[in-house]
Amino acid sequence: MTETRYAPTPSTTAAPSLALGVPAALLSLGVAAIHVVDQGGVPGSKDPSYVGIGYWVLEVVAVVLAVALFTRRARASVLTWVVAAGVGLGPLLGYCLSRGPGLPGYTDDMGNWTEPLGIISLVVEGLLILVALAGARAARPTAAV
């Protein structure tokens, strides 16, 4: 008697609940708000121009991400959570570089590690990274049984 084998069923993806989406959206909006305040409002300005453009891109991506996180489809995408981690990681890296070795043409913040808005920003970005990792883990494809 031969044994019948069935092909594995395709992977499915479960969307993380709003329990992850809402905090991630709020943290993403927090990242945007902090950077709007830091650049002096909307449209604000930061010199050199590449830093100001980076702020604007971050703020737009953070707001679009926050809106997307309220949809089930976006929460089910690992890519959404990678973008969320990037919204947290990008400015965190920028903070470290601008205060440590400095950035080309931008030395205003070198050594200024204890700026209150910067500390708040690090906390918000760090929390966003943690929530994004949890969301990515929950959204990754799982084998159906």
C-alpha distance (Angstrom), angle and dihedral (degrees) to the residues before:
residue distance angle dihedral
M1 . . .
T2 3.76 . .
E3 3.74 123.1 .
T4 3.79 116.1 -122.8
R5 3.76 115.0 -134.7
Y6 3.72 123.9 -163.8
A7 3.76 126.0 -150.9
P8 3.77 113.7 -108.7
T9 3.76 114.3 -96.1
P10 3.78 117.1 -108.3
S11 3.77 119.2 -91.9
T12 3.75 119.3 -95.6
T13 3.76 129.8 -154.6
A14 3.78 123.3 -141.4
A15 3.77 117.7 -154.6
P16 3.77 114.3 -125.7
S17 3.78 110.2 -117.2
L18 3.76 127.2 -106.1
A19 3.82 84.8 -97.0
L20 3.82 85.6 81.7
G21 3.80 98.1 26.7
V22 3.80 97.5 57.0
P23 3.83 96.6 49.8
A24 3.80 90.3 44.7
A25 3.81 91.0 50.0
L26 3.81 92.2 48.5
L27 3.80 92.3 47.1
S28 3.80 90.3 48.3
L29 3.81 90.0 52.2
G30 3.81 87.6 47.8
V31 3.81 90.7 55.6
A32 3.82 89.7 50.7
A33 3.82 93.1 46.9
I34 3.79 93.5 48.8
H35 3.78 91.1 52.6
V36 3.81 92.8 46.5
V37 3.81 88.6 54.0
D38 3.81 92.1 45.4
Q39 3.80 93.0 52.9
G40 3.80 92.8 48.1
G41 3.79 101.8 -101.2
V42 3.78 134.0 -61.0
P43 2.97 121.3 -3.0
G44 3.79 86.7 2.7
S45 3.74 125.4 165.0
K46 3.75 137.4 -116.3
D47 3.78 124.6 -179.1
P48 2.95 132.4 -109.4
S49 3.78 94.5 46.4
Y50 3.82 95.2 -125.3
V51 3.81 89.1 62.1
G52 3.82 91.3 50.2
I53 3.81 91.5 48.2
G54 3.80 89.2 48.7
Y55 3.80 89.4 53.9
W56 3.81 91.9 50.7
V57 3.81 92.9 48.2
L58 3.81 91.0 48.0
E59 3.80 92.3 49.3
V60 3.82 94.1 49.1
V61 3.81 93.4 45.8
A62 3.82 91.2 46.7
V63 3.82 92.7 52.3
V64 3.82 93.8 44.9
L65 3.81 89.3 48.0
A66 3.81 91.5 50.6
V67 3.80 91.2 53.4
A68 3.81 91.9 45.8
L69 3.80 92.6 51.7
F70 3.80 89.3 68.2
T71 3.81 90.7 65.4
R72 3.78 120.6 82.7
R73 3.79 92.1 -139.8
A74 3.82 93.6 56.9
R75 3.81 92.2 46.3
A76 3.82 88.8 53.1
S77 3.80 91.4 57.1
V78 3.78 118.0 90.6
L79 3.81 86.2 -155.8
T80 3.82 90.1 63.8
W81 3.78 90.0 55.5
V82 3.81 91.7 46.5
V83 3.82 88.2 54.3
A84 3.82 89.0 48.5
A85 3.80 90.1 52.6
G86 3.81 88.6 48.8
V87 3.81 91.5 52.1
G88 3.80 86.6 57.0
L89 3.79 99.2 37.4
G90 3.82 98.9 45.1
P91 3.79 98.1 61.3
L92 3.81 91.7 37.2
L93 3.80 88.7 57.5
G94 3.81 90.3 44.5
Y95 3.80 90.0 52.4
C96 3.80 91.8 52.8
L97 3.80 94.0 45.6
S98 3.81 94.8 45.5
R99 3.80 92.3 50.0
G100 3.79 96.7 38.7
P101 3.78 119.3 40.6
G102 3.80 93.0 -7.0
L103 3.78 129.5 -127.2
P104 3.82 125.6 -92.8
G105 3.79 107.6 -77.5
Y106 3.80 91.7 -3.6
T107 3.77 116.1 93.4
D108 3.83 99.9 136.6
D109 3.81 94.4 108.2
M110 3.81 100.7 38.5
G111 3.79 108.5 138.4
N112 3.83 93.2 3.5
W113 3.82 95.4 122.5
T114 3.82 97.3 146.5
E115 3.81 101.5 54.9
P116 3.85 103.6 140.3
L117 3.83 95.6 -134.4
G118 3.81 88.6 48.2
I119 3.80 92.2 52.8
I120 3.81 91.1 49.0
S121 3.79 88.6 48.7
L122 3.81 91.9 52.7
V123 3.80 91.4 51.5
V124 3.82 93.5 48.7
E125 3.81 92.5 45.3
G126 3.80 92.6 46.7
L127 3.80 91.5 50.9
L128 3.81 90.7 47.8
I129 3.80 90.3 53.0
L130 3.81 91.0 51.4
V131 3.82 93.3 48.3
A132 3.82 90.2 45.6
L133 3.80 91.0 53.3
A134 3.80 90.3 50.9
G135 3.80 90.5 47.4
A136 3.80 92.8 49.4
R137 3.78 90.2 49.9
A138 3.80 91.6 50.1
A139 3.81 92.6 45.7
R140 3.77 98.6 47.9
P141 3.79 115.7 112.5
T142 3.79 115.5 -91.3
A143 3.76 127.0 -162.2
A144 3.78 113.1 -107.6
V145 3.77 114.2 -126.6
